[in-house]
Amino acid sequence: MSQLENLNDKFKKEKMVKNAQKASVTVFSIKGHGSGFLISSDGYVLTNAHVVGGAKFVQVKLITGTEKTGEVIRKDKLRDVALIKMESN
């Protein structure tokens, strides 16, 4: 692999890491808190079902520090996943 190809590969990996960091969120519920990931530009977040517990609404903190209310749309305890829709604004 050439030096230019190595450099391009490095920049691609750095960009992927930065994008992953931007997509990371913290989800706060009555049961505690945990991590989640933005999975769409219109405010859907994927997290674990054990993080949201029995809550219908949670707080979602973005990497920027902004906090938004999110509604738990669906959860599957067996697979331990939950889908949250953040408020828009």
C-alpha positions in Angstrom: 0.0 0.0 0.0 1.4 3.4 -0.9 1.9 6.2 1.5 -1.0 8.2 0.0 -3.3 5.2 0.4 -2.3 4.8 4.0 -3.0 8.5 4.6 -6.4 8.3 2.9 -7.2 5.2 5.0 -6.2 7.0 8.2 -8.4 10.0 7.4 -11.4 7.7 6.6 -11.0 6.0 10.0 -10.7 9.3 11.8 -13.9 10.5 10.1 -15.7 7.3 11.0 -14.7 7.8 14.7 -15.8 11.4 14.7 -19.2 10.5 13.2 -19.6 7.7 15.8 -18.8 10.2 18.6 -21.4 12.7 17.2 -24.0 9.9 17.2 -23.4 8.8 20.8 -25.9 10.0 23.4 -26.6 9.4 27.1 -30.1 8.3 28.0 -31.4 9.1 31.5 -34.5 7.4 33.0 -36.0 6.6 36.4 -33.9 3.4 36.5 -30.6 5.3 35.9 -28.7 6.0 32.7 -26.9 4.4 29.8 -25.6 4.9 26.3 -27.5 5.1 23.1 -26.9 6.0 19.4 -28.7 8.4 17.0 -29.8 6.2 14.1 -31.6 8.8 12.0 -31.5 12.5 11.3 -35.1 12.9 12.5 -34.3 12.0 16.1 -34.5 8.3 16.6 -32.2 6.7 19.2 -31.4 3.1 19.8 -30.5 2.0 23.3 -31.0 -0.9 25.7 -34.4 -1.9 27.1 -32.9 -2.2 30.6 -31.8 1.5 30.3 -35.3 2.8 29.8 -36.9 0.3 32.2 -40.6 0.9 32.4 -40.4 4.6 31.5 -42.5 6.1 28.8 -40.4 9.3 28.6 -36.6 9.7 29.1 -34.0 12.5 28.8 -31.5 12.2 26.0 -28.2 14.2 26.3 -26.3 14.8 23.1 -22.6 15.1 22.7 -23.0 18.9 22.5 -24.5 18.9 26.0 -28.1 19.6 24.7 -30.8 17.6 26.5 -34.1 16.6 24.9 -37.1 14.7 26.0 -37.5 11.4 24.3 -40.5 9.1 24.1 -40.0 5.3 24.3 -41.6 4.1 21.1 -40.9 0.4 21.3 -38.8 -2.0 23.4 -38.0 -5.6 23.4 -36.9 -7.0 26.7 -35.8 -10.3 25.3 -33.4 -8.7 22.9 -32.7 -5.8 25.3 -33.3 -3.0 22.8 -35.4 0.1 22.9 -36.3 2.8 20.3 -36.7 6.4 21.4 -38.0 9.3 19.4 -36.6 12.6 20.6 -38.6 15.8 20.6 -37.9 18.0 17.6 -36.7 21.6 17.7 
